Amino acid sequence: MSIFDRLSRLIRANVNDMISQAEDPGLIIEQSLRDMRAAYTDARREVAEAMSQSTKLDREAKTNDTLAEEYNRKAEEALRGGNEELAREALRRSQNHKDLSAGFREQADSQTAVVDKLKTQLRALEAKIDEMESKKSLLAARQKTAQAGATLERMSGFDQAGGAMEAFEDMERRVQGMEDQNQAMTELRTENDIDAQLANLGRDRELDEAMEALKRKVGQGGEGQQG
């Protein structure tokens, strides 16, 4: 598994863990950046190792080329000296080094392709980190706006979902009803008091008239007795 595959798995694991814990999105962004920076450092090290391996393979190929040439010259010298068997052995060793050189060269070419791919991915990762760094403040502002919108949505949902606002308004209606009822009772009591006063005025007048009549009667009776 390459460093970039590990990076992808690491970031997904960390982000999913933070989301499952309902963490602040800002923290998720920061954690993702930290993971990417750490992975970038590891990726640079891995690319450097791959480049080093490619250089080593190329060096091995050149070394075997040199050895193949040396054994080929020794084969010529042995053949000129009349030692055909030694010349044959030198040629065999020269061919072995040529085969080794070809193998190292082939491996070096494959390694070079891997290094080129790793370099491309490394540059892409670096660009992505720079992009996320530049967008971090924008994402933070968008997060604040989203949070404010969510708060407003929750507040507007009170009267729709029977929340605190509806309970408050219901209590206000009840208090208003009680006040209206008290005012009506007060008005009724006032009206009853006036009726009672008016009724008392009538009874007082009747009582005065009865008293005057009684006085006249008594007075007339008294006069009758005195005569």
C-alpha positions as CSV (number, residue, x, y, z in Angstrom):
1,M,0.0,0.0,0.0
2,S,1.5,3.4,-1.1
3,I,1.8,6.4,1.2
4,F,-1.1,8.0,-0.7
5,D,-3.4,5.0,-0.1
6,R,-2.5,5.2,3.6
7,L,-3.1,8.9,3.6
8,S,-6.6,8.5,2.1
9,R,-7.5,5.8,4.7
10,L,-6.1,7.9,7.6
11,I,-8.0,11.0,6.7
12,R,-11.2,9.2,6.1
13,A,-10.9,7.3,9.4
14,N,-10.1,10.5,11.4
15,V,-12.8,12.6,9.7
16,N,-15.5,9.8,10.1
17,D,-14.5,9.4,13.7
18,M,-14.9,13.1,14.4
19,I,-18.2,13.4,12.5
20,S,-19.5,10.4,14.5
21,Q,-18.7,12.3,17.6
22,A,-20.5,15.4,16.3
23,E,-17.3,17.5,16.4
24,D,-17.0,21.1,15.2
25,P,-16.5,21.1,11.4
26,G,-13.7,23.6,12.0
27,L,-11.9,20.9,14.0
28,I,-12.4,18.4,11.2
29,I,-10.8,20.8,8.7
30,E,-7.8,21.4,11.0
31,Q,-7.4,17.6,11.7
32,S,-7.6,16.9,8.0
33,L,-4.9,19.5,7.3
34,R,-2.7,18.1,10.1
35,D,-3.1,14.6,8.6
36,M,-2.3,15.8,5.2
37,R,0.8,17.7,6.3
38,A,2.1,14.7,8.2
39,A,1.4,12.5,5.2
40,Y,3.1,14.9,2.9
41,T,6.3,14.7,5.1
42,D,6.1,10.8,4.9
43,A,5.4,11.0,1.2
44,R,8.5,13.2,0.6
45,R,10.5,10.6,2.5
46,E,9.1,7.8,0.5
47,V,9.7,9.6,-2.8
48,A,13.3,10.3,-1.7
49,E,13.8,6.6,-0.9
50,A,12.3,5.6,-4.3
51,M,14.6,8.0,-6.1
52,S,17.5,6.6,-4.1
53,Q,16.6,3.1,-5.1
54,S,16.3,4.2,-8.7
55,T,19.8,5.7,-8.6
56,K,21.2,2.5,-7.0
57,L,19.6,0.3,-9.7
58,D,21.1,2.6,-12.4
59,R,24.5,2.4,-10.7
60,E,24.3,-1.4,-10.5
61,A,23.5,-1.6,-14.2
62,K,26.5,0.6,-15.1
63,T,28.8,-1.4,-12.8
64,N,27.8,-4.6,-14.5
65,D,28.2,-3.0,-17.9
66,T,31.8,-2.1,-16.9
67,L,32.5,-5.6,-15.6
68,A,31.0,-7.1,-18.8
69,E,33.4,-5.0,-20.9
70,E,36.4,-5.9,-18.7
71,Y,35.7,-9.7,-19.0
72,N,35.2,-9.2,-22.7
73,R,38.7,-7.7,-23.0
74,K,40.1,-10.5,-20.8
75,A,38.5,-13.0,-23.2
76,E,40.3,-11.3,-26.1
77,E,43.6,-11.4,-24.2
78,A,43.1,-15.1,-23.3
79,L,42.3,-16.0,-26.9
80,R,45.3,-14.1,-28.2
81,G,47.4,-16.0,-25.7
82,G,46.1,-19.3,-27.1
83,N,44.0,-20.1,-24.0
84,E,40.6,-20.7,-25.6
85,E,39.1,-22.3,-22.5
86,L,40.0,-19.3,-20.3
87,A,38.6,-17.0,-23.1
88,R,35.4,-19.0,-23.0
89,E,35.1,-18.6,-19.2
90,A,35.7,-14.8,-19.5
91,L,33.0,-14.6,-22.2
92,R,30.6,-16.5,-19.9
93,R,31.3,-14.1,-17.1
94,S,31.0,-11.1,-19.4
95,Q,27.6,-12.4,-20.6
96,N,26.4,-12.9,-17.0
97,H,27.2,-9.3,-16.2
98,K,25.5,-8.1,-19.3
99,D,22.4,-10.1,-18.2
100,L,22.6,-8.6,-14.8
101,S,23.0,-5.1,-16.3
102,A,19.9,-5.6,-18.4
103,G,18.0,-6.8,-15.4
104,F,19.1,-3.8,-13.3
105,R,18.3,-1.5,-16.2
106,E,14.8,-2.9,-16.6
107,Q,14.2,-2.6,-12.9
108,A,15.6,1.0,-12.9
109,D,13.3,1.9,-15.7
110,S,10.3,0.6,-13.7
111,Q,11.5,2.4,-10.6
112,T,11.8,5.6,-12.6
113,A,8.2,5.3,-13.7
114,V,7.2,4.8,-10.1
115,V,9.2,7.8,-9.0
116,D,7.6,10.0,-11.7
117,K,4.2,8.9,-10.5
118,L,5.0,9.5,-6.9
119,K,6.4,12.9,-7.7
120,T,3.2,13.8,-9.6
121,Q,1.1,12.6,-6.6
122,L,3.3,14.5,-4.2
123,R,2.9,17.7,-6.2
124,A,-0.9,17.1,-6.3
125,L,-0.9,16.6,-2.5
126,E,1.1,19.8,-2.0
127,A,-1.3,21.7,-4.2
128,K,-4.3,20.3,-2.3
129,I,-2.7,21.3,1.0
130,D,-2.1,24.9,-0.3
131,E,-5.7,25.0,-1.5
132,M,-7.1,23.8,1.8
133,E,-4.9,26.3,3.6
134,S,-6.2,29.2,1.5
135,K,-9.8,28.0,1.8
136,K,-9.6,27.4,5.6
137,S,-10.7,31.0,6.5
138,L,-13.5,30.9,3.9
139,L,-14.7,27.5,5.2
140,A,-14.7,28.9,8.8
141,A,-16.8,31.9,7.7
142,R,-19.2,29.6,5.9
143,Q,-19.4,27.4,9.0
144,K,-20.4,30.5,11.1
145,T,-23.0,31.4,8.6
146,A,-24.4,27.9,8.5
147,Q,-24.5,27.8,12.3
148,A,-26.4,31.1,12.4
149,G,-28.8,29.8,9.9
150,A,-29.4,26.6,11.9
151,T,-30.0,28.7,15.0
152,L,-32.5,30.8,13.1
153,E,-34.2,27.7,11.8
154,R,-34.5,26.3,15.3
155,M,-36.0,29.5,16.6
156,S,-38.5,29.8,13.7
157,G,-39.5,26.2,14.4
158,F,-40.7,26.9,17.9
159,D,-44.1,28.2,16.8
160,Q,-44.3,25.4,14.2
161,A,-43.4,22.5,16.5
162,G,-45.2,23.6,19.7
163,G,-42.0,24.8,21.4
164,A,-41.2,27.6,23.8
165,M,-42.6,30.4,21.7
166,E,-46.0,28.7,21.4
167,A,-46.1,28.0,25.2
168,F,-45.3,31.7,25.9
169,E,-48.0,32.9,23.5
170,D,-50.5,30.5,25.0
171,M,-49.6,31.8,28.5
172,E,-50.0,35.4,27.2
173,R,-53.5,34.6,25.9
174,R,-54.4,33.1,29.2
175,V,-53.2,36.2,31.2
176,Q,-55.1,38.4,28.7
177,G,-58.3,36.4,29.3
178,M,-57.9,36.7,33.0
179,E,-57.5,40.4,32.8
180,D,-60.5,40.8,30.6
181,Q,-62.6,38.7,33.0
182,N,-61.4,40.8,36.0
183,Q,-62.3,44.0,34.1
184,A,-65.8,42.6,33.3
185,M,-66.3,41.6,37.0
186,T,-65.3,45.1,38.1
187,E,-67.7,46.7,35.7
188,L,-70.5,44.4,36.9
189,R,-69.8,45.3,40.5
190,T,-69.9,49.0,39.7
191,E,-73.2,48.7,37.9
192,N,-74.7,46.7,40.9
193,D,-73.5,49.4,43.3
194,I,-75.3,52.1,41.3
195,D,-78.5,50.1,41.1
196,A,-78.2,49.5,44.8
197,Q,-77.8,53.2,45.5
198,L,-80.7,54.1,43.2
199,A,-82.8,51.4,45.0
200,N,-81.8,52.8,48.4
201,L,-82.8,56.3,47.2
202,G,-86.3,55.1,46.4
203,R,-86.6,53.2,49.7
204,D,-85.4,56.3,51.6
205,R,-88.0,58.5,49.9
206,E,-90.7,56.0,50.7
207,L,-89.6,55.9,54.3
208,D,-89.6,59.7,54.5
209,E,-93.1,59.9,53.1
210,A,-94.3,57.2,55.5
211,M,-92.7,59.0,58.4
212,E,-94.4,62.3,57.4
213,A,-97.7,60.6,57.1
214,L,-97.3,59.0,60.5
215,K,-96.3,62.4,62.0
216,R,-99.4,64.0,60.5
217,K,-101.5,61.3,61.8
218,V,-100.1,61.4,65.3
219,G,-100.2,65.2,65.2
220,Q,-103.8,65.1,64.2
221,G,-104.6,62.6,66.8
222,G,-102.9,64.7,69.4
223,E,-104.8,67.7,68.5
224,G,-108.0,65.8,68.7
225,Q,-107.2,64.6,72.2
226,Q,-106.2,68.1,73.3
227,G,-109.6,69.6,72.2
